[in-house]
């Protein structure tokens, strides 16, 4: 079995890194060529087919996090992000979690929720009529997919709820759909639109909005990891991390930043694998506020031995078929690097990465502060922006740190000295 615990990966050359990833994930020569493509994986012609009014492409750094063991399986995790220290932090978090066996993660089936807004009806009577026509509605919905019903997936149930609005009470019908290994937005919207005329006929009302909900509470993922007390830094550091968590869980200003750190990890993997990052973040933030107060998405406590225990539970809608993941060459290669075979497995990896990132962030905050490691990495960006050549960057970064001049002006001043 491949081992993702790769010593000093960050010190290796680009070729060495690619060779390691290729061997780990059995990448082909074509896969490597895609990764080495300087245009970020897609041409202008491809971009023009993806969006309207295209004028070019926009690339972001692609790296990999090492050390991940999730449900007993090793992963090298591709991450796309422009922010320094995130990939290093995720790798460090995974390394510490690995001591106690890594991450244990569970994921629900891939149920998508579609919503149909129904107006101008006798609400109680309409609910009765929809309930009695469930089989007919589901049959029509499932006729819009050639593949899902054959796999015993597709539309499974329709339920109704009543909401209060300034215009009065409103009836919402919700279609629950097992979308398999897809994110499921397109088929959910298609099914909602398909059954809307039938619902109008059944209820005598008028349907307005017919669209999926990105609040994917029927696709929950829960990650848990134990971080050995001594590897964390001792009992005091463990206690400090728990205090830091309690701060985030009870203050919205801290909670937003705390949860942003979790998203640093999760969205990086989502970007690499062609997921809808806006949907993921919207659902996460809604879930953080489910109690009526915006709180920490993660929970931190101690076990009987004093080890740190982290838990991250989150609604997460992702897919490995359909959408950008089947169109974007880099996304396809990144999915191959991960070696995931289902949407649930991908969801497990993404959530574990969020928990690893969260651990490293609050550990740093609880000890030396976030800036010590972050600013060293940020200094490399500043050195490059100041015009340093590749062979000058390491020397310039060292000077910037020694003289505490980590700014663009400081980088330019010190570069002149070099």
C-alpha positions in Angstrom: 0.0 0.0 0.0 1.4 3.5 -0.9 2.6 5.6 2.0 1.7 9.3 2.0 4.2 10.0 4.8 6.9 11.5 2.6 9.9 13.0 4.3 10.9 16.6 3.4 8.7 16.7 0.3 9.0 20.5 0.4 12.8 20.4 -0.1 12.5 18.3 -3.4 12.7 19.7 -6.9 9.7 19.9 -9.1 10.7 16.8 -11.0 11.3 14.9 -7.8 7.9 15.9 -6.5 6.1 14.9 -9.7 7.9 11.6 -9.8 6.8 10.9 -6.2 3.2 11.8 -7.0 3.2 9.9 -10.2 4.5 6.7 -8.5 2.0 7.1 -5.6 -1.0 7.6 -7.9 0.1 5.6 -11.0 -0.1 8.7 -13.2 0.5 8.3 -16.9 2.8 10.2 -19.1 -0.2 12.2 -20.4 -1.2 13.0 -16.8 2.3 14.4 -16.1 2.2 16.5 -19.3 -1.1 18.0 -18.1 0.4 18.9 -14.7 3.4 20.4 -16.4 1.3 22.5 -18.8 2.1 26.2 -18.1 -1.4 27.4 -19.0 -3.0 25.9 -16.0 -4.6 23.0 -17.7 -7.1 24.6 -20.1 -6.8 26.6 -23.3 -8.7 29.7 -24.2 -10.9 27.7 -26.5 -11.8 25.4 -23.6 -12.4 28.4 -21.3 -14.6 30.0 -24.0 -16.9 26.9 -23.8 -17.1 27.1 -20.0 -18.1 30.7 -19.5 -19.5 33.6 -21.4 -17.4 36.5 -22.7 -14.1 34.7 -22.0 -10.9 36.7 -22.5 -8.3 34.3 -21.1 -7.6 31.9 -18.3 -6.4 32.4 -14.7 -4.1 30.0 -12.9 -3.5 29.3 -9.2 -0.8 27.3 -7.5 -1.4 23.6 -7.3 0.4 21.7 -4.5 -0.1 18.4 -2.6 -0.5 17.8 1.1 1.3 14.7 2.4 0.9 12.4 5.5 -2.9 11.8 5.2 -4.3 8.6 6.4 -8.1 8.5 6.2 -10.2 5.4 7.2 -7.0 3.4 7.0 -6.0 4.5 3.5 -3.1 6.8 2.6 -3.7 9.9 0.4 -1.6 12.5 -1.3 -4.1 15.4 -1.3 -4.0 17.9 -4.2 -4.8 21.5 -3.1 -5.3 24.6 -5.2 -4.9 27.9 -3.2 -2.9 31.1 -3.5 -2.4 31.6 0.3 1.0 30.5 1.7 1.2 28.1 4.6 -2.1 26.3 4.0 -0.7 23.2 2.4 2.2 23.0 4.9 -0.3 23.3 7.8 -2.6 20.6 6.4 0.4 18.3 6.0 1.5 19.0 9.5 -1.9 18.4 10.9 -2.2 15.1 9.1 1.3 14.1 10.3 0.3 14.5 14.0 -3.1 12.8 13.4 -1.3 9.9 11.8 0.4 9.0 15.1 -3.0 7.9 16.5 -4.2 6.2 13.2 -5.2 9.2 11.2 -8.7 10.4 10.4 -11.9 8.4 10.8 -14.6 9.9 8.5 -18.2 8.9 7.7 -20.3 10.3 4.9 -24.0 10.0 4.2 -25.4 8.9 0.9 -25.5 11.5 -1.9 -29.0 12.9 -1.4 -29.8 16.2 -3.1 -32.8 18.4 -2.1 -34.8 20.1 -4.8 -37.4 22.8 -3.8 -40.6 23.8 -5.6 -42.4 26.9 -4.5 -46.3 26.6 -4.8 -48.5 29.6 -4.7 -52.3 30.3 -4.8 -53.4 27.1 -3.1 -55.4 25.8 -0.2 -52.3 24.7 1.6 -53.7 21.8 3.7 -55.6 20.4 0.8 -52.6 20.8 -1.5 -50.4 18.8 0.9 -53.0 16.0 1.0 -53.1 15.9 -2.8 -49.3 15.8 -3.2 -49.0 13.1 -0.6 -51.6 10.9 -2.4 -49.8 11.5 -5.7 -46.3 10.7 -4.5 -45.8 7.7 -6.8 -46.9 9.6 -9.9 -44.6 12.5 -9.1 -41.6 10.3 -8.4 -42.1 8.3 -11.5 -42.2 11.5 -13.6 -39.1 12.8 -11.9 -37.2 9.6 -12.5 -38.1 9.5 -16.2 -35.7 12.4 -16.6 -32.6 10.3 -15.8 -31.5 7.4 -17.9 -28.9 6.2 -15.4 -30.0 6.9 -11.8 -33.1 4.6 -11.7 -31.0 1.7 -13.2 -28.7 2.0 -10.2 -31.6 2.1 -7.7 -31.0 5.8 -7.2 -32.9 8.9 -8.4 -35.9 10.6 -6.8 -36.9 8.9 -3.5 -39.5 11.0 -1.8 -41.4 14.2 -1.9 -42.4 16.1 1.2 -44.1 19.4 2.0 -43.4 22.2 4.4 -45.1 25.5 5.1 -43.1 28.7 5.7 -44.2 32.1 7.0 -43.3 35.1 4.8 -44.3 38.7 4.7 -46.8 37.7 1.9 -48.3 35.0 4.1 -47.9 31.3 4.4 -46.2 29.6 1.5 -46.1 25.9 0.5 -42.8 24.3 -0.5 -42.5 20.8 -1.9 -39.1 19.2 -1.5 -37.9 16.4 -3.7 -35.2 14.1 -2.2 -32.9 12.7 -4.9 -30.1 10.1 -4.6 -27.7 11.6 -7.2 -25.0 8.9 -6.8 -21.5 10.1 -7.5 -22.5 13.4 -9.0 -22.8 16.7 -7.2 -26.3 16.6 -8.6 -27.3 20.2 -9.3 -28.3 19.7 -12.9 -30.4 16.6 -12.5 -32.1 18.0 -9.4 -33.1 21.2 -11.2 -34.2 19.1 -14.2 -36.4 16.9 -12.0 -37.9 19.9 -10.2 -38.8 21.6 -13.4 -40.2 18.4 -14.9 -42.7 17.7 -12.0 -43.8 21.3 -11.5 -46.6 21.2 -14.2 -47.9 18.0 -12.6 -47.9 19.6 -9.2 -49.8 22.6 -10.6 -52.3 20.2 -12.0 -52.7 18.2 -8.8 -52.9 21.2 -6.5 -54.6 23.8 -8.7 -51.9 26.2 -7.8 -49.0 28.0 -9.5 -45.3 27.0 -9.1 -42.7 29.7 -9.1 -39.1 28.7 -8.1 -38.0 25.1 -9.0 -34.4 24.6 -7.9 -32.0 22.6 -5.7 -31.0 23.7 -2.3 -27.3 24.0 -1.7 -28.0 23.5 2.0 -27.1 19.8 1.7 -28.1 18.6 5.2 -28.9 15.1 3.8 -25.2 14.8 2.7 -23.5 15.1 6.1 -19.8 14.2 6.6 -18.2 13.7 10.0 -14.4 13.6 10.6 -12.7 12.7 13.8 -9.0 12.5 14.8 -7.0 12.1 18.0 -3.9 14.2 18.2 -1.3 12.8 20.7 -0.8 15.1 23.7 3.0 15.1 23.5 3.0 15.6 19.7 0.7 18.6 20.1 3.1 20.2 22.6 2.0 18.9 26.0 -1.0 19.3 28.3 -0.9 23.1 28.4 -1.0 23.4 24.6 -3.9 21.0 24.5 -5.7 23.1 27.1 -4.9 26.3 25.2 -6.3 24.8 21.9 -9.6 23.9 23.7 -9.8 27.5 25.1 -9.2 28.8 21.6 -12.0 26.6 20.3 -14.3 27.9 23.1 -13.5 31.4 22.1 -14.5 30.6 18.5 -17.7 28.8 19.5 -18.9 31.7 21.6 -17.9 34.8 19.6 -19.0 35.4 16.1 -16.0 37.6 15.2 -13.6 34.8 16.1 -15.9 32.0 14.7 -15.9 33.5 11.2 -12.1 33.5 11.1 -11.9 30.1 12.7 -14.2 28.6 10.1 -12.4 30.4 7.3 -9.3 28.4 8.3 -11.3 25.2 8.0 -12.4 26.3 4.5 -8.8 27.0 3.6 -8.3 23.3 3.7 -11.6 22.2 2.3 -11.9 24.6 -0.6 -8.3 24.0 -1.7 -9.2 20.4 -2.3 -12.5 21.3 -3.8 -10.8 23.7 -6.2 -8.3 21.0 -7.2 -11.0 18.4 -7.9 -13.4 20.7 -9.8 -16.1 21.2 -7.1 -18.6 24.0 -6.6 -16.7 25.8 -3.9 -19.4 28.5 -3.5 -22.1 25.9 -2.7 -19.7 24.2 -0.2 -19.0 27.5 1.7 -22.7 28.6 1.6 -23.8 25.3 3.2 -21.0 25.4 5.7 -21.8 28.9 6.9 -25.5 28.1 7.1 -24.7 25.0 9.2 -22.5 27.1 11.5 -25.5 29.2 12.3 -28.0 26.3 12.7 -28.5 27.0 16.4 -29.5 30.6 15.7 -26.0 31.8 16.5 -22.9 31.6 14.2 -20.5 29.1 15.9 -17.4 27.0 15.3 -17.9 24.2 12.7 -15.3 22.1 14.6 -15.4 20.8 18.1 -12.3 20.2 20.3 -11.9 18.3 23.6 -9.7 15.8 25.5 -9.9 12.1 25.8 -9.2 10.2 29.0 -5.5 10.2 28.3 -5.3 13.9 27.8 -4.9 13.7 24.0 -6.6 16.3 21.9 -9.7 15.2 20.0 -11.1 17.1 17.0 -14.4 16.6 15.3 -15.7 18.3 12.2 -19.2 17.7 11.0 -20.5 19.5 7.9 -23.0 19.3 5.0 -21.0 18.6 1.9 -22.1 18.2 -1.7 -19.4 17.0 -4.1 -19.1 14.7 -7.1 -16.6 12.7 -9.2 -18.8 12.6 -12.3 -20.4 15.4 -14.3 -19.6 19.1 -14.2 -16.1 20.5 -14.4 -14.4 17.4 -13.0 -15.1 15.7 -16.3 -14.1 18.7 -18.4 -11.0 20.3 -16.8 -7.9 18.2 -17.4 -6.2 19.3 -14.2 -9.3 18.4 -12.1 -9.3 15.0 -13.7 -5.7 14.4 -12.9 -6.1 15.7 -9.3 -9.0 13.2 -8.8 -6.8 10.5 -10.1 -4.0 11.5 -7.7 -6.5 11.1 -4.8 -7.6 7.8 -6.1 -11.2 8.3 -4.9 -13.9 6.0 -6.3 -17.0 7.6 -5.0 -18.5 11.0 -4.1 -18.6 9.9 -0.4 -14.9 9.1 -0.4 -14.0 12.5 -1.9 -16.2 14.1 0.8 -14.3 12.2 3.5 -11.0 13.5 2.1 -12.1 17.1 1.9 -13.5 17.1 5.4 -10.4 15.5 6.9 -8.3 18.1 5.2 -10.5 20.8 6.8 -10.0 19.3 10.2 -6.2 18.9 9.7 -6.0 22.6 8.6 -8.0 23.7 11.6 -5.8 21.8 14.0 -2.6 23.4 12.7 -4.1 26.9 12.7 -5.4 26.9 16.2 -2.3 25.1 17.5 -0.1 27.9 15.9 -2.4 30.6 17.4 -2.2 28.9 20.8 1.6 28.7 20.8 3.9 30.9 18.8 1.2 32.8 17.0 0.1 32.5 13.4 2.6 34.9 11.9 5.9 33.2 12.6 5.4 30.4 10.0 3.0 32.3 7.8 5.1 35.4 7.3 8.2 33.3 6.4 6.2 31.9 3.5 4.6 35.2 2.7 8.1 36.7 2.5 8.8 34.5 -0.5 5.9 36.1 -2.3 7.2 39.6 -1.4 10.7 38.7 -2.5 9.4 37.6 -5.9 7.2 40.7 -6.2 10.3 42.9 -5.4 12.0 41.4 -8.5 14.3 38.9 -6.9 15.6 36.1 -9.2 15.1 32.5 -8.2 18.6 32.1 -6.9 18.3 35.3 -4.8 15.0 34.5 -3.1 16.3 32.3 -0.2 19.0 34.8 0.8 16.5 37.7 0.5 13.9 35.9 2.6 16.5 35.2 5.3 17.5 38.8 5.5 13.9 40.0 5.6 13.2 37.8 8.6 16.4 38.6 10.4 15.9 42.4 10.0 12.1 42.1 10.5 11.4 43.8 7.2 8.7 41.6 5.8 7.1 44.1 3.4 7.4 44.9 -0.2 9.4 48.1 0.5 11.6 46.1 2.9 12.2 43.4 0.2 13.1 46.0 -2.4 15.5 47.7 0.0 17.3 44.5 1.0 17.4 43.3 -2.6 19.5 46.3 -3.5 22.0 45.3 -0.8 22.2 41.8 -2.2 
